[in-house]
Amino acid sequence: MKVHAVLDEIRERPGTGEVIPVIDPATEEQLTEVKDCGPEAVDDAVARAKASFESGVWRDLPGSERAKVLWRVGELIDQHAAELAELESLNAGMTPLQAQGTVAVGAEFFRYYAGWCTKIEGIAADVHTGGLTGIDVRQHVYTLKEPYGVVGLIFPWNGPIFNFCCKVAPSLAAGCSSVVKPAEETPLTAVILERILAEAGVPDGVANVLIGYGHTAGAAITAHPDVEKVAFTGSTEVGREIVHAAGASNLKKVTLELGGKSPVLIFDDANLEAAIPMAAFGTFIHSGQACVCGSRIFAQRGVYQQVVEGIAKIADTLQLGGPKDEGAMIGPLISQKQLTRVMGYLDQGKSDGVEVVTGGHRLDRKGYFVRPTVLTNVATTSRLFQEEIFGPVVAILPFDDEDEAVALANDSTYGLAATAWTRDLGRAHRLAKRLQAGTVGLNCQMQFDHSMPFGGYKQSGWGYESGRAGLETYLQTKIVWAQL
Ligand code: NAD
């Protein structure tokens, strides 16, 4: 499907009327617009999903048949890789290379979860419960792993294809039906993916894409009594609202992948040739709009100056630009709102006396571009240090020893990811245990694979996605007792 056809089609999609502009963040121009799907559209979509679930048209298919459909989705994503990547770049501000990478990962999610469709199984045991009652009772017990039913899948703009695939693939493998809500800023690729699901053989009504605002469509999904579970990726603030909505409605189950303020620890003995470029990459990629970006770097005194200078030097070489600007290595922020937010943190920091080693300003051109920014002299009590900025901004602080480094790293309400660079093996593994984060990288950063679980400690999340854990997110366990 050609890009201009998607832009036209999305304009024609039904909705309740309020029009959401879809903006190219590299030019600030409007690409197209889409009508918001409010509570009525959500009711309809949930009803379709519920009917499909109850009919068994998908959940009761043999696992081997579901697997074939999921595999086909992966193949079709590969076939449509060029237009998916083009739209992802255009709408989410990714570089073409990054967008191509995200499409490939998306296809792999479907192939990976195709394999799990035939491996959904429980446990069985013969139990002798005579001890408690004094009566000699022997029973056969087994567990069934069953799909939740209708699930709501809600995700942000920073990785539209990635988030679509990492949620839709396992929910389909588990046999769930779903209502899928991409971010209002980046709805374009979801339209192609929706079409691909149908072409691959996902029955009508099983996966329903709804485009709309969070406070309308998103809130209606989380409050809906027929939605049994919500899997959400986004900010910690909205995660909290979702928990409240789940509690106030049907106590639906909730999985949350939330914000981060991930620390990177660089010790005196680290391989700086690897650590400095990786720490810079892990901070500035996608203009800092990845949840696991290492936005707080702690360098031991002996290498502190070298780390600050090395990262600042790399920051200065990074060329910013949109998908059509040749040589661009980093794209724009997603929106005016995000630009205002990031500049607000920088302005506050400057008035608080932080030292701007490099960057700290937006580009003098159209598009929401902010120069990669390195800050020092940042107070650990400041908002800059404590809050998620979600922009190309890093604070670098010195430390003296391991205990101080761990204390600084763990001084956060977030716990998404952490990285440690050291050649001391014992220290590396000690740090893996001491760092309060769902993912720890030892001499590597920004690692992810669809076969491994991913989730946040502290206020970075509830539950896990990806890997086997990502499948189990969509399954509940029934325990069956049979008298022998
Ligand atoms: P956001 O929380 O504002 O929005 C995320 C999604 O939730 C959007 O689809 C939005 O429309 C919807 N939403 C907003 N209000 C809602 C409500 N009241 N009820 C239901 N849905 C609602 O987040 P954002 O600004 O779009 O994305 C950035 C955030 O996402 C950052 O905090 C980032 O760390 C986080 N993130 C986390 C992960 C992870 O895996 N932990 C991955 C990517 C992004």
Residues whose N, C-alpha, C, O or C-beta is under 5 A from the ligand:
A	BS01	NAD	I154 F155 P156 W157 K181 P182 A183 E184 G212 Y213 G214 H215 G218 A219 T222 T233 G234 S235 T236 V238 E241 E257 L258 G259 G260 C291 S460
